[in-house]
Amino acid sequence: MTRKRPEELRSHRWYGVDDLRSFGHRSRTAQMGYDRSDYAGKPVIAIINTWSDINSCHTHFKARAEEVKRGVWQAGGFPVEMPAMSLAEVMQKPTTMMYRNFLAMETEELLRSYPADGAVLMGGCDKTTPGLIMGATSMNLPAIYMPAGPMLSGHWRENTLGSGSDTWKYWAELRAGNISERDWQEIEDGIARSPGTCMTMGTAATMMSLAESLGLTLPGAASIPAPDSNHSKMATLTGKRIVEMVWEDLKPRDFLKKESFDNAIVTLMAMGGSTNALIHLVAMAGRAGVKLPLDRFNEFSAKTPLLANVRPSGDRYLMEDFYYAGGLRALLNERAKRRGDQGGSRHTETAQARRKGGRLRGLQRHGGAHRPRRARCRCRLRARASKRRAARRPRHARMGHAAGAEEAAQARGTRHGAPLRRAHERHELRHLRAARRARIVRRRPARLRQKWRSHRARCGKESFES
């Protein structure tokens, strides 16, 4: 791979040439206490930091920015921290969605107007991830995303609390009088215990994971809890990596292709991510020059199994558990193994994998439940055989049958095709009974209860059981 020369760096136009403007740039940099040897011939790395006192998800970003700088210095770069809009999801009204594109514009113009050769994008809280990535993709400088990471799991007595979902749950319990005001206060103090984003698979965790699946982070970075010491190490390694990316001239549009977004969609479906990801992925793809219609999401959702049992789409685990189970790398590895079972597409799950279900070190299919294997239904087989026999009859015979069908139906008081419909009803009811035995459903729907009574009146229970 051809590496850039120092004279080819973008920042060389600010610092390396011998003119009046460059004199001003160097003298003002010296004013900040830097010697010329600190930046001359080195990549200038812009650290776009969305820290704010009002954003609880990013309270650790002051420390992480220093750790990113440490990595940049160690790799031979010159780090420059630049603040950007914080977009605090919980605090900002009426919605941070109004400001996502403002953050994208600010990121793009920060990188365009300053002597940046590469960028570290520090985000995590919901809209910060797509906003930062959209701006960096439009500018198309070497860029790497450093995710904030999820907060630790919440706890109240023997209960594990998840952001958002348990807030609404226990608010309803309080209004119903099932818990006291003191209980509610204890929940308030225990649901958010550390820096980091929501620990459920909400928009923040989803978009951080999708950024990793797109190749915009270090492998495994999106799942590390914010207060974990590995998160600090990841920040330093991110700083080191961006310097190498500048010398390699590896830019977002070099690898954000149609296949990359297909892979992100499959990852979204496999982990049961937020539906907000559709809005953001379409916008991110547009900045990379990729058209991403909603039909693409529908296509992959029909053939991708849910592998991660993480709330709220799951019913038990949180992001801290997801990390201990191997994180996104383990999920992608499981998906790759399933893809290899049948030699399927690079970016989709096979039908065989969906039938098998799946467990990933504590991460199960939704609810941990697997549907019972269905036996071949004789009712449907007989119906198909009857259709095939009718298709083999001569055309004039089929026309005669159709011509007299209405009269025959009136004579026997049924509709044309009733035997086939009754067979199909028996097929549905047979599997509904199996589902009831497996406790998947508790009660027959009203439509099928009426069919059951009609069937018993016509044919008797014995014929249904056969």
Disulfide bonds with the S-S distance in Angstrom:
none
